């Protein structure tokens, strides 16, 4: 009996610690990591590139506009993903019942053990956002991944030329090998310098391109197929209609504005139908 009580208490404590860690990571991502990355790119990388490569005023202005556009979309979609409520509300027009929440819920709702609520069209629980991705915020989450991918590719291009300014061609190759293979540090007498740190972050930038690209591809393909991540993992081959219909069911009827401006309202088809009744 005591063992069971202790086990339950440990599970509760571990769950509490995990939730606290999620919140800390989420707030750091919103308030620290993303803004600091943008500030570094604009205040350190940009002036160096402009000065070293003699970039003209037009190209410089275009760079600032594109960088700011990506930043606004990354941060905007991230905040909307976190702030949008996608909790399932009780309904009497369904046979689906949640034993934990003790409510009748819509048929497309799933219970999240981490959030401890039922989520409409639950896709998955996002550890980085400390929030479930579902019907109301899937649009923002997928667009967040898309703009992170674009931003990482864009920054990788400029960061490569920024790192070039810190090396000669031969030294850059040597530093790249030392970052990839740490054992070379013991064979090459030259001490590690700040350039090796820049090279490490360039590789990190490359890794983020691959990571964000894989996530965006996975979730966008699920959107076009009309599947949630849960259904994909269960290998449920459900016919959800045309790709355009599936796309609109996530990004809304004003999808053409939604994909470029996170704060634009783009009602879902079911919301439009309710208003028309």
GIUR-V6487 format. One record per pair of residues at least 6 apart in sequence whose C-alpha atoms are under 8 Angstrom apart, sorted by the first residue. I is the first residue (numbers start at 1). J is the second residue. D is the distance in Angstrom with one decimal. If there is no record, write none. Layout:
# GIUR-V6487
{{I & J & D} {I & J & D}}
This chain:
# GIUR-V6487
{{19 & 114 & 7.8} {19 & 130 & 7.6} {22 & 127 & 6.1} {22 & 128 & 6.6} {22 & 129 & 7.4} {22 & 130 & 5.4} {23 & 129 & 7.8} {23 & 130 & 6.0} {25 & 128 & 6.4} {25 & 129 & 7.9} {26 & 128 & 5.5} {26 & 129 & 5.1} {26 & 130 & 6.3} {29 & 128 & 7.7} {30 & 75 & 7.2} {30 & 78 & 7.5} {30 & 79 & 7.5} {34 & 75 & 7.6} {38 & 71 & 7.1} {41 & 155 & 7.6} {42 & 64 & 7.9} {45 & 158 & 7.6} {45 & 159 & 7.0} {45 & 162 & 6.2} {48 & 162 & 6.9} {49 & 55 & 7.4} {49 & 158 & 7.6} {49 & 161 & 7.3} {49 & 162 & 6.1} {50 & 56 & 7.8} {50 & 60 & 7.1} {52 & 165 & 7.5} {67 & 151 & 7.7} {70 & 147 & 6.2} {70 & 148 & 7.9} {70 & 150 & 7.6} {70 & 151 & 6.1} {71 & 151 & 7.8} {73 & 144 & 7.1} {73 & 147 & 6.6} {73 & 260 & 7.4} {73 & 261 & 6.7} {73 & 262 & 6.2} {74 & 143 & 8.0} {74 & 144 & 5.3} {74 & 147 & 5.7} {74 & 148 & 6.2} {75 & 144 & 7.9} {76 & 262 & 5.7} {76 & 263 & 7.1} {77 & 140 & 4.7} {77 & 141 & 6.6} {77 & 143 & 6.6} {77 & 144 & 5.2} {77 & 262 & 5.5} {78 & 129 & 7.9} {78 & 140 & 6.8} {78 & 141 & 6.8} {78 & 144 & 6.0} {80 & 137 & 7.1} {80 & 140 & 6.3} {80 & 262 & 7.7} {81 & 129 & 7.7} {81 & 131 & 8.0} {81 & 133 & 7.6} {81 & 137 & 5.1} {81 & 138 & 7.3} {81 & 140 & 5.3} {81 & 141 & 5.6} {82 & 129 & 6.1} {82 & 130 & 7.6} {82 & 131 & 6.1} {82 & 137 & 7.9} {84 & 136 & 6.6} {84 & 137 & 5.9} {85 & 136 & 6.9} {85 & 137 & 7.6} {86 & 119 & 5.9} {86 & 120 & 5.9} {86 & 132 & 7.8} {86 & 133 & 7.7} {86 & 134 & 6.0} {86 & 135 & 6.2} {86 & 136 & 5.2} {86 & 137 & 6.8} {87 & 117 & 6.8} {87 & 118 & 5.9} {87 & 119 & 4.6} {87 & 120 & 6.0} {88 & 105 & 6.5} {88 & 106 & 7.1} {88 & 109 & 6.5} {88 & 117 & 7.8} {88 & 118 & 5.4} {88 & 119 & 5.1} {88 & 120 & 5.0} {89 & 105 & 6.6} {89 & 106 & 7.8} {90 & 103 & 5.8} {90 & 104 & 5.5} {90 & 105 & 5.2} {90 & 106 & 7.5} {91 & 103 & 7.8} {91 & 104 & 5.6} {91 & 105 & 5.5} {91 & 106 & 6.6} {92 & 104 & 6.3} {92 & 105 & 7.8} {93 & 106 & 7.7} {94 & 104 & 6.5} {94 & 105 & 6.5} {94 & 106 & 5.8} {94 & 107 & 6.4} {95 & 104 & 6.9} {95 & 105 & 7.8} {95 & 107 & 7.4} {96 & 104 & 5.7} {96 & 105 & 5.6} {96 & 106 & 6.5} {96 & 107 & 5.6} {97 & 103 & 5.8} {97 & 104 & 4.4} {97 & 105 & 5.9} {98 & 104 & 6.4} {98 & 105 & 6.9} {98 & 111 & 7.4} {98 & 118 & 7.8} {101 & 116 & 8.0} {101 & 117 & 6.7} {101 & 118 & 7.4} {105 & 118 & 7.7} {106 & 120 & 7.4} {108 & 120 & 6.1} {108 & 121 & 5.1} {108 & 122 & 7.8} {109 & 118 & 6.0} {109 & 119 & 5.3} {109 & 120 & 4.3} {109 & 121 & 5.2} {109 & 122 & 6.3} {110 & 118 & 5.2} {110 & 119 & 5.4} {110 & 120 & 6.7} {110 & 121 & 6.9} {110 & 122 & 5.8} {111 & 117 & 5.6} {111 & 118 & 4.0} {111 & 119 & 6.1} {112 & 118 & 6.0} {112 & 119 & 6.9} {112 & 125 & 7.5} {112 & 132 & 7.6} {114 & 125 & 7.7} {115 & 131 & 7.3} {115 & 132 & 7.3} {119 & 132 & 7.3} {119 & 134 & 6.3} {120 & 134 & 5.7} {120 & 135 & 5.5} {120 & 136 & 7.8} {121 & 134 & 5.1} {121 & 135 & 5.1} {121 & 228 & 7.6} {122 & 132 & 7.0} {122 & 133 & 6.1} {122 & 134 & 4.3} {122 & 135 & 6.8} {122 & 228 & 7.2} {122 & 230 & 7.9} {123 & 132 & 7.4} {123 & 133 & 5.5} {123 & 134 & 5.3} {123 & 138 & 7.9} {123 & 228 & 4.8} {123 & 229 & 5.2} {123 & 230 & 6.0} {124 & 132 & 5.9} {124 & 133 & 5.5} {124 & 134 & 7.4} {124 & 228 & 8.0} {124 & 229 & 6.4} {124 & 230 & 6.9} {125 & 131 & 5.9} {125 & 132 & 4.1} {125 & 133 & 6.0} {126 & 132 & 5.7} {126 & 133 & 6.6} {133 & 141 & 7.2} {135 & 250 & 7.2} {138 & 250 & 6.5} {139 & 250 & 5.5} {139 & 251 & 5.1} {140 & 262 & 7.1} {142 & 216 & 6.6} {142 & 219 & 6.6} {142 & 220 & 6.8} {143 & 259 & 6.8} {145 & 212 & 6.2} {145 & 213 & 7.8} {145 & 215 & 7.1} {145 & 216 & 5.4} {146 & 212 & 7.7} {146 & 213 & 7.7} {146 & 216 & 5.8} {148 & 212 & 6.7} {149 & 208 & 7.9} {149 & 209 & 5.8} {149 & 212 & 5.4} {149 & 213 & 5.7} {149 & 216 & 7.7} {152 & 205 & 6.6} {152 & 206 & 7.8} {152 & 208 & 6.7} {152 & 209 & 5.5} {153 & 209 & 6.2} {155 & 205 & 7.9} {156 & 202 & 7.1} {156 & 205 & 6.2} {156 & 206 & 6.8} {159 & 202 & 6.8} {160 & 202 & 6.9} {163 & 195 & 7.6} {163 & 198 & 6.4} {163 & 199 & 7.0} {163 & 202 & 7.8} {164 & 172 & 7.3} {166 & 195 & 6.3} {167 & 195 & 7.1} {172 & 199 & 7.9} {175 & 195 & 7.6} {175 & 196 & 5.7} {175 & 199 & 6.9} {176 & 196 & 7.6} {176 & 199 & 6.4} {176 & 200 & 7.9} {177 & 184 & 7.5} {178 & 184 & 5.5} {178 & 185 & 6.0} {178 & 196 & 8.0} {179 & 196 & 7.0} {179 & 199 & 7.3} {179 & 200 & 6.3} {185 & 191 & 8.0} {185 & 192 & 7.9} {219 & 229 & 7.5} {222 & 228 & 6.2} {222 & 229 & 7.0} {222 & 232 & 7.5} {223 & 246 & 6.3} {223 & 247 & 6.1} {223 & 250 & 7.1} {224 & 243 & 4.9} {224 & 244 & 7.3} {224 & 246 & 5.5} {224 & 247 & 5.6} {225 & 240 & 6.7} {225 & 243 & 6.3} {225 & 246 & 6.7} {226 & 239 & 7.8} {226 & 240 & 5.3} {226 & 241 & 7.6} {226 & 243 & 7.6} {226 & 246 & 5.2} {226 & 247 & 7.9} {227 & 238 & 7.6} {227 & 240 & 7.7} {240 & 246 & 7.1} {248 & 255 & 6.6} {248 & 268 & 7.2} {248 & 269 & 7.4} {249 & 268 & 5.9} {249 & 269 & 6.3} {250 & 268 & 7.0} {251 & 258 & 6.6} {251 & 259 & 7.7} {251 & 266 & 6.9} {251 & 268 & 7.2} {252 & 258 & 7.7} {252 & 266 & 4.8} {252 & 267 & 5.0} {252 & 268 & 4.3} {252 & 269 & 6.5} {253 & 266 & 5.8} {253 & 267 & 5.9} {253 & 268 & 6.1} {253 & 269 & 6.4} {254 & 265 & 7.6} {254 & 266 & 4.8} {254 & 267 & 7.1} {255 & 266 & 6.4} {257 & 264 & 6.7} {257 & 266 & 7.7} {258 & 264 & 5.9} {258 & 265 & 7.3} {258 & 266 & 6.3}}
